[in-house]
Amino acid sequence: MRIITTILTLFGCSEQTKKNDRGLSKEMEAQLTNSVEAFKNRPIYKVLTEQIIDTTSDENLLQVVFDNLSQKHPADYEKEYETVMSWNKSRQAIYMIWALEGEVNNGGYNQFYFNSSGQFYKHLPDALKLVGATKFADLTKRANDTFEKENKKITQHQDGTLEGFSKSYDDNPLNDFDTEFYDLYKTEKLQQIQVDYIRKNKKEFIDK
């Protein structure tokens, strides 16, 4: 989804050619198709080496590292927390931040806490600080505090149904943090901050 969003951002405003029934020009449709195919066929490394990190572009490095970490999970995802917490702090940070970023960009902090990624919420401020994303660390710490203090109100409609989850966004005190996150995202390049951290600490990520 991140790839599709990026392409639409790059081409959506300037493209004036004939569009298909999905609102995309033929050029944009081809770009999307090629990008999705490239993503599906991307190399996934079970063993991450220094050479792989050094020869991977900044654009792809975060995905390469996350894919490698995902390969380390047992088949039983109920052991996700136990598995992640057995890694070094650097690997933990990249994995947790990826989860936070994906959830908040998709459905806000409310979705982050609701889904299984929320099991890492207490660790995320330190993870963000570790990689140098201090402003995101402060924001997430404040969101965590609100989640804990207002938990009864935030979760009162979350009865396991889609309707209940949707209703939980109404007058949710976490909504303001979403706005802060999206605004901060425009000025603080969270993905590049992580890429820079990985390059400076690559030995923390290599398997051999």
N, C-alpha and C positions, 0 to 999 in steps of 0.2 A: 504493500500500500504506500509505503514511503517513496518507492521508486515512481509510482504513478503520480503521486502528488507533486514530486519534483519536476517531472516532465510537464505536467499541466501548468505549473508555475512558470516554467521557462518559455513555453510556447503558446499558452492560452491567450495572453493579451494581444500578441502581435499577429496571430494567425488569422487571415481573412479569406482563406481559400474555402472552397465548397466543403461543407461538413456532412458527415453521415448522420444516421438517425439517432446516434448517441451524443450528437453535438460536437464530434471531433472531426477535424479535417483528415484527409487521407494520410497526410504526412504525420500528423499526431498519432493516428491509429497505428501506423507502421512503427513509429518510435515506441509506443506502448507495447506493441506485440513483441518487438525485438528485445526490449528491456525485460519484459516478463519472462521470455524464453531464456535470456541470458541468466536471469536470477534462478530459474528452475534448474538450469544446467551448470550452475557455478560449482567450482571445485570445493569440496568440503574436506578439510584435513583433520583426520583423527590424531595425527602426530604433527604438532606445530613446531617448526624449526626456526632458527634465527634467520636463515636464508629466505624462508617464506615471508617472514615479517618484513625483511629488508626489501624484497622485490615486489611487495604488494603496495599498490597505490593508496594514498590517504583516503580516497573515495571508498575503497573496498576493505580497508584494514579492519574496521570495527566489525563488519559482517563476518570476516574470516575468523577473527578471535571469538566472536559469539558462537559461530557454528562449531568451532573446536570445543568450546566449553559445553555446548549442548550435547556433543558426542560423549561426554563424560558422565551423562546421567544414566542411572540404571533404568531398566525397563519399567520398573514401578515408580511412577512419578509422585507417589505419595511420600517418597523419600527425597524429594527435591530439596527441601530445606536442609536436611541432614547432609546431603551430598554437597551442596553449595558451601555450607559452613565448614566443610572439611578442607576446602581449598585455601590457598594463601589469600591475603587481603586484597591484592591487586585483581586476581581473578574474580573474587567475590564482588568487588566494586563494579567491574565492567558488566557482569551478569545482572546485578541488581539495578544498575542505572538503566540498562537496556530495557528491563521490565518496566521500570517507572516511566521512562520516556514513551514507550509504546502505549502504555495504558492511559497516561495523562493526555497524550496527543489524540487518542481515540475517544476517550470518554471521561476525561478529567480525573481528579484525585478520587472522586467518589467511586469510579470504576476500579482504580488502582487498589483501594482498600477492600473493595468487594471481592475481587478476584484473588486467585491463589498468590499472585505477586505481592499482595498486601502482607503476607507473612514476613516479608523482609523490611517492613516499614521502619522499625526501630533502628535498623542498621544503615539506612540510606543517608542520613545526614553525614555520618562519618565517611561513608563510601564516596560521597560527592566531594567532601573536603579532601580526601586522599588524592583524587585525580586533579584537584585544583578548581573545581566548580563551586566556589565558596558561596556565591549568591544563590545558586540552586540549593545548596546545603541549608542555608538560612531559611529559604522559602519552604523547603520540605520539613524542616524542624517545626516551623510555625504551623504548617498543615497537620503534622503529627499531633502537636499539642491540642489543636482544635478537634481533631478526630477523637482523641481520648476524652476530652472534656465534654464534647457534644455527641458522644457516641450513641446515646439513647435516641436523640432526635434524628441523627443521621440514618440510623438503621431501623427506625420504627416501622417503615413500610417494606423493608427487605424481607419478604416472606418466602423467598425462593422462586417467585414467579417473575416473569418479564415485566408484568404490569407493576408489581411492587417495586422492582428495581427502578423502573422509569419514574414512578411517583417519588422515589427517594431524592430525586434531583430538585423537587419543589422546595423553595426556601431553604436550600441546603447551605450551611455555613462554609462548606468547602468550595463553593462556586467561585468566590472571590480569588481563591488561590489559583484556580484554573486560569483566570484572566491574567494574574501576575506571571504565571508560568509562560503563557503564550507571548506576553510582552517581553519577558526576559529572554525568551528563545530567539527573539529578533535581534538582540544585541550581544548575547553571550552564546558563542558557537559551541554548544554542549558536545556535539559529536567530535569537533576538531580538538576540543580540550581533552577528550578521551584518547583520541589518536596520538596527540602529542605525549600524553602520559605513557601510552603503550610503547612508543618509540624510545622514550627515555628509560623505560623499565622493562625492556623486552625479555630479559632473562626470567622475569616473573611469569611469563606466558609460554615460554618454549617447553616442549616435552623432552627434547634432547638436544 
